[in-house]
Amino acid sequence: MGNILVGETVFFSVVIPTYNRQPILEKCLRALEVQELSASSSVTNYEIVLVDDGSTDGTLEWLAAHQAEFPHVQCFEQNHAGPAAARNLGVKKALGDTIIFIDSDLVVLPNFLQAHANALLQGREKLKSDRFFTYGAVINTCNFEHPTAEPYKITDFSAAFFATGNVAIPKHWLEKAGLFDNSFQLYGWEDLELGVRLKKLGLQLIKCPEAVGYHWHPPFNLQQIPRLIDQEIQRGRMGVLFYQKHPTWEVRMMIQMTWLHRLLWGILSLNGTLNERTMAPLLQWLINLGKPQLALEVARIFLNWYNVKGVYTAYAEMENK
């Protein structure tokens, strides 16, 4: 298996799980339909494998009504089971030899597929094998009308080894690693957990900054806080599942299950005194100034505290079983 090479040509399957994201999904799919491939491109063809994870916002009905506008899209559906299960279904249905994972709220540039193809071929020439994946750039934006106008920010940097926001990987490595673990049904960690298994197989990360995707989210407001807190608690629980599978110090650091994180966020939040209620006036003031992203970064003081508490609560429950 390790001697298999990425070929001189590639057939991409862009796997996209979606759940109640119809407005931004439309922008996502339209961007993928207008990809610019060079005359000498190594991309023989591509498909978009969309997996609807039980949406209730009319996504499937909208897609059926506009099917002719999306000739590359193959659509599958499942009952709501989370992104891990949706991506697994997408990989199983994919016809391509190379999988690209993006999220349904990501809008890519016209050279996106070509950039990944170039990086894959360069990686093959450098490593003399296909034991690697390419990792594109992700820029966060709340500009719905023109998401690709957002500049790169320091907060867009990611040190993750394998994150499904923008990666391309030979399909057979995913199959050898065992795909995503469907036990990750709540928010977070299913992609990084797979990344640990890929790393154990010896895969390397090759960065591909030319393959840019713009990750859209609505501007931060106070009404989002309950959902964000719930996500952090879920992420804590899934983090403990991650640690159960890979009980290493590296994973403990990733999921913030260390005394350092407990001390850091405990101090910064004044042991929870700075929370969604006490900080609401400051956050609203920043939002009124037109700085919702800064308000969100400030809110991470108590969001991270909820995450750390969620980790330790879930870990205690696991220990008591």
C-alpha positions as a printed NumPy array, in Angstrom:
array([[  0.   ,   0.   ,   0.   ],
       [  2.783,   2.41 ,   0.877],
       [  4.307,   2.13 ,  -2.612],
       [  1.211,   3.365,  -4.414],
       [  1.9  ,   6.688,  -6.109],
       [ -0.435,   9.543,  -6.854],
       [ -0.871,   9.297, -10.598],
       [ -0.044,  11.892, -13.203],
       [ -3.772,  12.611, -13.302],
       [ -6.371,  12.894, -10.557],
       [-10.138,  12.557, -10.345],
       [-11.376,  14.63 ,  -7.436],
       [-14.405,  13.854,  -5.31 ],
       [-15.247,  16.921,  -3.238],
       [-17.095,  15.551,  -0.207],
       [-19.362,  18.041,   1.575],
       [-21.607,  17.26 ,   4.548],
       [-24.392,  19.764,   5.093],
       [-27.054,  20.413,   7.702],
       [-29.44 ,  23.382,   7.44 ],
       [-27.023,  25.578,   5.492],
       [-28.972,  26.2  ,   2.286],
       [-28.152,  29.913,   1.691],
       [-24.373,  29.582,   2.09 ],
       [-24.397,  26.085,   0.558],
       [-25.632,  27.69 ,  -2.661],
       [-22.561,  29.936,  -2.746],
       [-20.358,  26.954,  -1.898],
       [-21.68 ,  24.85 ,  -4.777],
       [-21.696,  27.684,  -7.316],
       [-18.03 ,  28.391,  -6.576],
       [-17.164,  24.747,  -7.171],
       [-19.06 ,  24.69 , -10.477],
       [-16.879,  27.452, -11.985],
       [-13.464,  25.952, -11.343],
       [-10.745,  27.059, -13.763],
       [ -8.531,  24.153, -14.806],
       [ -5.444,  24.817, -16.937],
       [ -5.227,  23.4  , -20.465],
       [ -2.579,  20.967, -19.269],
       [ -4.366,  20.228, -16.003],
       [ -3.785,  16.913, -14.285],
       [ -7.443,  16.942, -13.189],
       [ -9.291,  14.541, -15.488],
       [-12.649,  15.265, -13.88 ],
       [-14.308,  16.08 , -10.6  ],
       [-17.55 ,  15.469,  -8.784],
       [-19.181,  17.141,  -5.807],
       [-20.489,  14.543,  -3.359],
       [-23.018,  16.345,  -1.198],
       [-24.387,  14.495,   1.826],
       [-27.433,  16.049,   3.44 ],
       [-27.404,  15.164,   7.135],
       [-31.145,  15.371,   7.716],
       [-31.663,  19.072,   6.924],
       [-35.036,  20.589,   7.744],
       [-34.557,  23.919,   5.946],
       [-35.575,  22.808,   2.461],
       [-32.028,  22.064,   1.243],
       [-33.036,  18.968,  -0.727],
       [-36.07 ,  20.638,  -2.251],
       [-33.992,  23.644,  -3.311],
       [-31.34 ,  21.416,  -4.849],
       [-33.918,  19.373,  -6.757],
       [-35.399,  22.571,  -8.188],
       [-31.97 ,  23.796,  -9.356],
       [-30.404,  20.471, -10.299],
       [-29.555,  21.575, -13.848],
       [-27.352,  24.354, -12.479],
       [-25.101,  21.901, -10.642],
       [-24.001,  19.217, -13.128],
       [-21.105,  18.053, -10.927],
       [-23.246,  17.454,  -7.833],
       [-24.163,  13.958,  -6.676],
       [-26.518,  14.255,  -3.704],
       [-27.085,  11.675,  -0.987],
       [-29.054,  11.927,   2.219],
       [-29.132,  10.363,   5.671],
       [-30.976,  10.835,   8.93 ],
       [-29.236,  13.369,  11.152],
       [-26.155,  11.572,  12.51 ],
       [-23.417,  14.209,  12.487],
       [-20.611,  15.199,  10.105],
       [-18.455,  12.111,  10.754],
       [-21.169,   9.759,   9.488],
       [-21.987,  12.136,   6.606],
       [-18.371,  12.295,   5.448],
       [-18.065,   8.517,   5.682],
       [-21.105,   8.113,   3.451],
       [-19.611,  10.639,   1.048],
       [-16.311,   8.766,   0.842],
       [-18.089,   5.461,   0.251],
       [-20.155,   6.961,  -2.571],
       [-17.228,   8.867,  -4.114],
       [-15.992,   7.771,  -7.525],
       [-12.733,   9.708,  -7.428],
       [ -9.297,   8.465,  -6.43 ],
       [ -8.65 ,  11.618,  -4.407],
       [-11.009,  13.073,  -1.803],
       [-11.244,  16.767,  -1.017],
       [-13.058,  17.618,   2.194],
       [-14.637,  21.02 ,   2.658],
       [-17.577,  22.226,   4.743],
       [-20.834,  23.486,   3.267],
       [-20.194,  27.019,   4.539],
       [-16.881,  27.307,   2.649],
       [-16.631,  29.359,  -0.569],
       [-13.549,  28.613,  -2.666],
       [-11.63 ,  30.535,  -5.314],
       [-11.752,  29.509,  -9.015],
       [ -8.249,  27.963,  -8.876],
       [ -9.082,  25.806,  -5.858],
       [ -9.026,  22.374,  -7.495],
       [ -6.054,  23.219,  -9.701],
       [ -4.057,  24.397,  -6.668],
       [ -4.667,  21.125,  -4.829],
       [ -3.799,  19.138,  -7.967],
       [ -0.516,  21.011,  -8.398],
       [  0.404,  20.472,  -4.75 ],
       [ -0.418,  16.746,  -4.96 ],
       [  1.825,  16.27 ,  -7.977],
       [  4.636,  18.291,  -6.413],
       [  4.323,  16.222,  -3.256],
       [  4.514,  12.989,  -5.219],
       [  7.67 ,  14.145,  -6.951],
       [  9.24 ,  15.21 ,  -3.669],
       [  8.295,  12.198,  -1.513],
       [  8.221,   9.531,  -4.252],
       [  5.004,   8.183,  -2.724],
       [  1.454,   9.293,  -1.982],
       [  1.825,   9.05 ,   1.79 ],
       [  0.675,  12.628,   2.334],
       [ -2.262,  15.003,   2.003],
       [ -2.505,  18.661,   1.008],
       [ -3.931,  21.256,   3.34 ],
       [ -5.331,  24.482,   1.922],
       [ -5.899,  27.842,   3.583],
       [ -9.117,  28.752,   5.419],
       [-10.062,  32.389,   5.962],
       [-12.944,  33.152,   8.303],
       [-15.464,  35.751,   7.223],
       [-18.911,  37.039,   8.14 ],
       [-19.324,  38.818,   4.772],
       [-22.166,  36.856,   3.172],
       [-22.485,  38.971,   0.007],
       [-18.764,  38.866,  -0.832],
       [-17.103,  36.186,   1.319],
       [-13.965,  36.001,  -0.84 ],
       [-13.214,  39.682,  -0.201],
       [-12.042,  38.936,   3.362],
       [ -8.294,  39.426,   3.993],
       [ -6.2  ,  36.881,   5.869],
       [ -6.023,  37.545,   9.621],
       [ -3.705,  36.188,  12.292],
       [ -6.735,  34.498,  13.892],
       [ -7.105,  32.431,  10.692],
       [ -3.901,  30.52 ,  11.445],
       [ -4.387,  26.854,  12.305],
       [ -1.819,  24.416,  13.659],
       [ -4.09 ,  21.402,  13.138],
       [ -2.529,  18.393,  11.421],
       [ -5.701,  17.206,   9.666],
       [ -8.844,  19.332,   9.572],
       [-11.674,  18.771,   7.118],
       [-12.196,  22.423,   6.292],
       [ -9.891,  22.15 ,   3.262],
       [ -7.833,  18.994,   2.636],
       [ -7.118,  16.676,  -0.299],
       [ -6.079,  13.072,   0.337],
       [ -5.886,   9.814,  -1.643],
       [ -9.035,   7.819,  -0.97 ],
       [ -7.233,   4.586,  -0.166],
       [ -5.481,   6.145,   2.867],
       [ -8.819,   7.109,   4.344],
       [-10.025,   3.554,   3.855],
       [ -6.856,   2.093,   5.373],
       [ -7.166,   4.416,   8.404],
       [-10.77 ,   3.307,   8.915],
       [-12.56 ,   6.556,   7.937],
       [-14.123,   8.781,  10.598],
       [-15.302,   7.351,  13.899],
       [-19.11 ,   7.602,  13.945],
       [-18.994,   7.724,  17.758],
       [-18.241,  11.439,  17.376],
       [-21.884,  12.455,  17.069],
       [-21.611,  15.747,  18.95 ],
       [-19.608,  18.831,  18.035],
       [-15.882,  18.562,  17.44 ],
       [-12.725,  16.466,  17.104],
       [-13.791,  13.794,  14.591],
       [-11.361,  15.112,  11.964],
       [ -8.397,  15.586,  14.287],
       [ -8.93 ,  12.092,  15.693],
       [ -8.717,  10.669,  12.178],
       [ -5.606,  12.803,  11.74 ],
       [ -3.904,  10.961,  14.606],
       [ -4.546,   7.64 ,  12.845],
       [ -3.284,   9.034,   9.531],
       [ -0.132,  10.26 ,  11.231],
       [  0.424,   6.757,  12.659],
       [  0.289,   5.469,   9.077],
       [  3.138,   7.841,   8.26 ],
       [  1.218,  10.428,   6.26 ],
       [  2.702,  13.904,   6.038],
       [  1.02 ,  17.277,   5.699],
       [  1.9  ,  19.418,   2.685],
       [  0.531,  22.928,   2.916],
       [ -1.203,  24.347,  -0.118],
       [ -1.84 ,  28.049,   0.603],
       [ -2.96 ,  28.682,  -2.984],
       [ -6.091,  26.569,  -2.395],
       [ -8.09 ,  29.153,  -0.481],
       [-11.504,  28.674,   1.071],
       [-13.521,  31.348,   2.869],
       [-15.377,  29.972,   5.88 ],
       [-18.535,  32.001,   6.374],
       [-20.352,  32.426,   9.661],
       [-22.944,  35.062,  10.599],
       [-21.688,  38.141,  12.465],
       [-21.488,  37.474,  16.176],
       [-24.377,  38.639,  18.333],
       [-25.522,  37.92 ,  21.873],
       [-28.317,  35.621,  20.696],
       [-25.69 ,  33.136,  19.515],
       [-24.13 ,  32.707,  22.959],
       [-26.33 ,  29.837,  24.251],
       [-25.569,  27.815,  21.111],
       [-21.849,  28.583,  21.353],
       [-21.779,  27.534,  25.009],
       [-23.542,  24.302,  24.111],
       [-20.974,  23.682,  21.366],
       [-18.122,  24.138,  23.834],
       [-19.69 ,  21.664,  26.264],
       [-20.193,  19.193,  23.416],
       [-16.612,  19.754,  22.293],
       [-15.478,  18.95 ,  25.82 ],
       [-17.364,  15.652,  25.804],
       [-16.035,  14.686,  22.383],
       [-12.562,  15.715,  23.514],
       [-12.706,  13.091,  26.26 ],
       [-13.758,  10.49 ,  23.674],
       [-10.739,  11.594,  21.627],
       [ -8.513,  11.094,  24.678],
       [-10.018,   7.67 ,  25.413],
       [ -8.942,   6.554,  21.95 ],
       [ -5.526,   8.216,  22.08 ],
       [ -4.43 ,   8.753,  25.721],
       [ -1.394,  10.915,  25.003],
       [ -0.119,  14.232,  26.309],
       [ -0.452,  15.697,  22.815],
       [ -4.189,  14.949,  22.801],
       [ -4.585,  16.297,  26.335],
       [ -3.081,  19.569,  25.11 ],
       [ -5.38 ,  19.66 ,  22.101],
       [ -8.541,  19.137,  24.124],
       [ -7.393,  21.507,  26.928],
       [ -7.404,  18.772,  29.567],
       [ -4.353,  19.972,  31.513],
       [ -3.803,  21.901,  34.718],
       [ -2.325,  24.685,  32.575],
       [ -5.564,  25.224,  30.662],
       [ -7.633,  24.933,  33.814],
       [ -5.458,  27.565,  35.489],
       [ -5.272,  29.835,  32.422],
       [ -8.987,  30.036,  31.678],
       [ -9.868,  29.985,  35.362],
       [ -7.728,  33.09 ,  35.9  ],
       [ -8.853,  34.875,  32.721],
       [-12.53 ,  34.266,  33.497],
       [-12.021,  34.987,  37.217],
       [-13.211,  31.455,  37.911],
       [-16.334,  32.   ,  35.845],
       [-17.168,  35.472,  37.18 ],
       [-16.597,  36.845,  33.685],
       [-19.376,  35.03 ,  31.876],
       [-22.138,  35.529,  29.317],
       [-24.168,  37.662,  31.782],
       [-21.462,  39.879,  33.263],
       [-19.724,  40.448,  29.915],
       [-22.878,  41.096,  27.893],
       [-22.648,  44.93 ,  28.098],
       [-19.027,  44.938,  26.863],
       [-19.789,  42.498,  24.07 ],
       [-22.813,  44.5  ,  22.931],
       [-20.74 ,  47.706,  23.001],
       [-18.154,  46.111,  20.698],
       [-20.891,  44.829,  18.396],
       [-22.421,  48.318,  18.251],
       [-18.993,  49.678,  17.271],
       [-19.068,  47.363,  14.262],
       [-16.541,  44.917,  15.735],
       [-18.45 ,  41.624,  16.076],
       [-15.334,  39.534,  15.433],
       [-13.484,  41.246,  18.273],
       [-16.505,  40.699,  20.499],
       [-16.397,  36.994,  19.668],
       [-12.693,  36.791,  20.534],
       [-13.414,  38.459,  23.89 ],
       [-16.29 ,  36.026,  24.471],
       [-13.815,  33.171,  24.101],
       [-12.671,  33.99 ,  27.639],
       [-15.781,  32.371,  29.057],
       [-16.399,  30.007,  26.119],
       [-13.038,  28.34 ,  26.756],
       [-13.856,  28.145,  30.46 ],
       [-17.07 ,  26.272,  29.572],
       [-15.02 ,  23.978,  27.343],
       [-12.48 ,  23.172,  30.062],
       [-15.272,  22.524,  32.572],
       [-16.997,  20.325,  30.008],
       [-13.825,  18.298,  29.503],
       [-13.323,  17.653,  33.2  ],
       [-17.007,  16.896,  33.807],
       [-17.039,  14.344,  30.984],
       [-13.735,  12.851,  32.169],
       [-15.075,  12.455,  35.724],
       [-18.164,  10.707,  34.355],
       [-15.96 ,   8.374,  32.347],
       [-13.823,   7.559,  35.392],
       [-16.893,   6.78 ,  37.5  ],
       [-18.372,   4.313,  35.036]])
